[in-house]
Amino acid sequence: MCIQVRVNSDKSSAESSLPLVSFGKGVPNMLENSAEDLTLSDAARVGTTSSVQKTAFDQAAHAEMNSLAGESEALKILLQASAAAESLQVRFSELHQRRAEILTDQKQLEAERRAFEERAQEFAAQVAHDRADQREMMADLEQRLSRVGQQEALLQRQTAELRSAQRSLAEERVILKQSVRAELDEDRMKLSQERAILESERDRLRAQAERERQDHADRIRQLDEDLKFEKQRLAEQTREELAAEVIVLNRQKLEFQQAHEHQLLEIQQQADDLQQQRELFGQQVEDEQQRLREEIEKKRQGLLTEQNNLQRRYRFQFEHLTRAKEDLEDELREFRREQQMFRSERLRFLEQHRLRFRQLEHVRYLLTERDASVGRESRIVERSRSAALSDIERQQRRSEEERDAIVRDIESRQRRVRQQELAMADLAARLEDRSQRLNRLRAELDQTQSEILEHRLVIEESRTDLLRDSLSPEIARARLEQARGDVQAFFDRIRSQINMDRDKVEEAAGEVAERQQQFRRDRAELEEWFAGREAELTARATDSVVDDQRESIEALQTQIATMQNRWHRERLEAEHAIRDLLEQLTARETKSMDNPPPQSSSTREAA
């Protein structure tokens, strides 16, 4: 009965202590491979020890059953039980060694846990450093975005200045058109007035010439009738000469028209030499006018002399009639020649006036074409500016989209880092849980050792009881059988529990290895992503699209300024050319008015 009670109590105590030995299913997910291998080796050694103990108990039970074959073998059974107790003592020493090994393994596991904590701290420091770099990157990105905003504001200001410059250019162009149109209208009015004055002066000169011619005819009729025949002859000869001169003049007119057309073609090809030709022509005209004045003065002096001679001839009545007739013929020829010269001068002046007027029309046409060209260039610049602004807006939208994508990626990376930190905290908690479980296992091993000592005492007591109660071998055999069954059931439970724990540990080891690989891959991807983003931001900082757009806009502004300067310079040159032409025309007409044809004075002198 004593053996039965102790075995049952030992069985209940073992059953009560077994749940403490079992490992929980919540094995840490982020353990190191070395700690898992140690755990597996420990579980295997515990399984081996339990199997050895079971074998020993089986042998002891078998020996006891054989000893129960007869009452004479009771002592042999007790001896075998003593041997079993000694074997248990050996197993106890082995368990003690195993305990020392477990303590060593626990110390090693503790060291590995500390190393893992250090690595976790290093990883946390790395994560903090990465966060600091990320914050610096975000600050740099914000600074760059602020610079981009400043550049956009500067670009908008430059665009506004460009628009104001274009408006001022348009206003100036309108003012210039109005001023040029007003000057042209004024010059046209002046030319029309001068033309009217010339026409009136020509009519006056024509009437005066007619009156003087009539006076001269009256004076001629007062001469001797003998001169009529000679006068008729001279008139006929003069008519023939006039017809010949008209033919010559027509031929010269055709030649002059051809030369004029050729000159127009040369004017188009020799626009740069126009000023020099005008100056040379003006100098020639002045020389010709000076020569004509001198000749007219000479003729006038000659006419005065001839007039004096005629007066002397009239005083002597008809003594010098023949000489007077010759003088009259000379005077008529000179008058006709001067009249022809005046007509040729007038025709040449009118032709020059038409040429200057055509030149003015051509200059006006060139100014109109240049104005249209400036308008087209302004429209081209406006389209270029619109295209540049649209490109800048598109680049800004693209930059904003990329910035939003970068912010979203950074937020997702931050969430992943926080998840990794939570996983690390969970891993640390699970490591702490495993440390506590190892402490509980050590306590359970101590309890198992005490139970083994109690079993040894029970065996000693059973042996003494068997020696004392050897009268009933069947009862002893039944007790031994029951004790063997209890011991076998106890070790079966321990073995099954160890096998379950080993399977759980292997599964946890696989999960931990997979989690470690995933963690390493995530960390490598995160570092690669940060490096790529940093390189991309650096490349964007060095090759900014806004700088390119600003340079293109500055180039456009430079082109616009160059076009404006060129247009102003050409406008000033055209105005200067128009004023020079008008001054030359005015000077020519003034000289023509100041130097009228001398036929009236010569006619009066002849009279």
PyMOL commands that set and color helices and strands:
alter all, ss='L'
color gray80, all
select helices_A, chain A and resi 2-21+33-67+71-221+226-269+274-315+321-468+473-542+545-594+599-606
alter helices_A, ss='H'
color red, helices_A
deselect
rebuild
show_as cartoon
